[in-house]
Amino acid sequence: MPLLESLMPDTAKPRGLRALYAWMLENASGRHAWAALACFAFAEASFFPIPPDVMLLPMMVADRKNAFKLGAWCAFWSVMGGMMGYAIGHLFWETAGLWLVGMLHLPLATVEAYRHSFATHSYMILVQGLTPIPYKLVTIASGLASVPFGLFMLFSVMVRSFRFVVLEGLLVHYFGDHAKAILDKYLEAALVVFLVAVVLGFVALRYL
């Protein structure tokens, strides 16, 4: 019987998205997962298109006692990545900035609109940083608008901390069991909804 079982395919083994989700849950407290989250958060704030929430939330669910630490860790590296995005807009717009905007298919008119908005009302960084709009647009446009760097950093710390530490940290801390049950049962659907929000953010950039 054991030999027969060993020859049968392992249908219970997770595959695809669920395999990645299972890996995150198993390794949420490991050094590599925290390092990967740091890279993810840093890159997303400057050039990478997918928000770090897709990795942060499963890690928080798997390690609820460290949910706020994970949120703070993600916020810290997002702010560090935001510094790079600011530098791209402020120092390297004609080279790296234009190339990146073209690669991400971000309309120049939209970038210019954000530049003008931040140049006249820098507090809009706080508003835009909480929307599905890609955060890299906020950081690059801030640099392009020459928002005072200290003010940009203050707003970045506030908006990233509010999103990752306060909103998502509290959500998982108080509703972690329910969140895990939902993710376990509706992982694919939840990911689709999340990706739709990301896509809508890019669509808003192009048409609104």
C-alpha positions in Angstrom: 0.0 0.0 0.0 2.7 2.6 0.8 4.4 1.7 -2.5 1.1 2.2 -4.3 0.6 5.6 -2.6 4.1 6.7 -3.5 3.4 5.9 -7.2 0.2 8.0 -7.2 0.4 11.7 -8.1 0.5 14.1 -5.2 -2.7 16.0 -5.9 -2.6 17.7 -2.5 0.6 19.4 -3.3 -0.1 23.1 -4.0 0.8 24.4 -7.5 1.1 27.7 -9.2 -0.1 30.7 -7.1 -0.9 28.5 -4.2 2.6 27.1 -4.2 3.9 30.6 -3.9 1.4 31.4 -1.2 2.4 28.3 0.7 6.1 29.2 0.4 5.4 32.7 1.8 3.4 31.3 4.8 6.2 28.7 5.5 9.0 31.2 5.3 7.4 34.4 6.6 9.8 34.6 9.6 12.9 33.7 7.6 15.7 36.0 6.6 15.2 35.5 2.9 11.5 36.5 3.0 12.2 39.7 4.8 15.0 40.5 2.4 12.8 39.8 -0.6 10.1 42.0 0.9 12.6 44.8 1.3 13.7 44.5 -2.3 10.1 44.4 -3.5 9.2 47.5 -1.6 12.3 49.4 -2.7 11.8 48.6 -6.3 8.1 49.3 -6.4 8.6 52.9 -5.2 11.1 53.6 -8.0 10.6 51.4 -11.0 8.8 48.1 -10.4 5.1 48.0 -11.4 3.6 45.6 -8.8 2.9 46.9 -5.2 4.6 45.1 -2.3 1.2 44.4 -0.7 1.0 41.1 -2.7 3.9 39.8 -0.6 3.4 41.8 2.6 -0.1 40.7 3.4 0.5 36.9 3.2 3.6 37.4 5.4 1.6 39.4 7.9 -1.1 36.7 7.9 1.5 34.0 8.5 3.3 35.9 11.3 0.6 38.0 13.0 2.7 38.8 16.1 5.1 40.6 13.8 2.5 42.3 11.6 3.4 45.8 12.6 7.1 45.1 12.3 6.6 43.8 8.8 4.5 46.9 8.0 7.2 49.2 9.3 9.9 47.2 7.5 8.0 47.5 4.2 7.3 51.2 4.8 11.0 51.9 5.5 12.2 50.2 2.3 9.4 51.9 0.3 10.6 55.3 1.5 14.2 54.3 0.6 13.0 53.3 -2.9 11.1 56.6 -3.0 14.4 58.4 -2.6 15.6 56.7 -5.8 12.4 57.6 -7.6 12.8 61.2 -6.5 16.4 61.2 -7.8 15.2 59.8 -11.1 12.8 62.7 -11.5 15.0 65.4 -10.1 18.5 64.4 -11.5 18.0 61.9 -14.3 14.7 62.8 -15.9 16.1 63.2 -19.4 17.8 59.8 -19.4 16.5 57.2 -16.9 13.2 59.1 -16.2 12.0 59.3 -19.8 13.1 55.7 -20.5 11.3 54.4 -17.4 8.1 56.3 -18.2 8.2 54.8 -21.7 8.8 51.3 -20.5 5.8 51.5 -18.1 3.6 53.2 -20.8 2.9 56.1 -18.5 1.6 59.1 -20.5 3.9 62.1 -20.4 0.9 64.4 -20.1 -0.1 62.6 -16.9 3.4 62.8 -15.4 3.4 66.6 -16.3 0.0 66.9 -14.6 1.3 65.3 -11.4 4.5 67.4 -11.6 2.3 70.6 -11.7 0.1 69.3 -8.9 3.0 68.6 -6.6 4.8 71.8 -7.5 1.8 73.9 -6.4 0.3 71.6 -3.7 2.9 69.3 -2.4 0.5 67.9 0.2 -1.2 66.0 -2.7 1.6 63.5 -2.2 -0.3 62.3 0.8 -3.5 61.8 -1.2 -2.0 60.1 -4.2 0.2 57.9 -2.1 -2.9 56.0 -0.8 -4.6 55.4 -4.1 -4.0 52.5 -6.6 -1.9 55.0 -8.7 1.6 53.5 -8.9 3.7 55.1 -6.1 6.7 55.4 -8.4 4.8 58.0 -10.4 4.4 60.0 -7.1 8.1 59.8 -6.3 9.4 60.6 -9.8 6.9 63.4 -10.3 7.9 64.8 -6.9 11.5 65.0 -8.0 10.6 66.4 -11.3 8.5 69.1 -9.5 11.5 69.9 -7.2 9.4 69.4 -4.1 11.7 70.2 -1.2 13.5 66.9 -0.3 12.8 67.1 3.4 9.1 67.7 2.8 9.0 64.9 0.3 10.6 62.5 2.8 8.2 63.6 5.6 5.1 63.0 3.3 6.6 59.7 2.2 7.1 58.4 5.7 3.6 59.5 6.7 1.8 57.9 3.7 3.8 54.7 3.5 3.6 54.2 7.3 -0.2 54.8 7.3 -0.8 52.3 4.5 1.5 49.5 5.5 1.7 49.8 9.3 -1.7 51.4 10.3 -4.1 50.1 7.7 -2.7 46.7 6.8 -1.1 46.1 10.2 -4.3 46.7 12.1 -6.4 44.8 9.6 -4.2 41.7 10.0 -3.7 42.1 13.7 -7.4 42.2 14.5 -8.8 40.1 11.6 -5.9 37.9 10.8 -7.7 34.6 11.3 -10.5 35.7 9.0 -8.1 37.1 6.5 -6.1 33.8 6.4 -9.4 31.8 6.0 -10.4 34.0 3.1 -7.0 33.8 1.4 -6.9 30.0 1.9 -10.3 29.7 0.2 -10.3 32.5 -2.3 -6.6 33.0 -3.1 -7.0 33.2 -6.9 -10.0 35.5 -6.7 -8.3 37.8 -4.2 -5.3 38.0 -6.4 -7.4 38.8 -9.4 -9.2 41.6 -7.5 -5.8 43.0 -6.4 -4.3 42.9 -9.9 -7.5 44.5 -11.3 -6.9 47.4 -8.8 -3.3 47.7 -10.1 -4.5 47.7 -13.7 -7.2 50.3 -12.9 -4.5 52.5 -11.4 -2.5 52.4 -14.7 -5.7 52.9 -16.7 -6.5 56.0 -14.6 -3.1 57.4 -15.4 -3.8 57.1 -19.1 -7.4 58.2 -19.4 -8.3 60.4 -16.4 
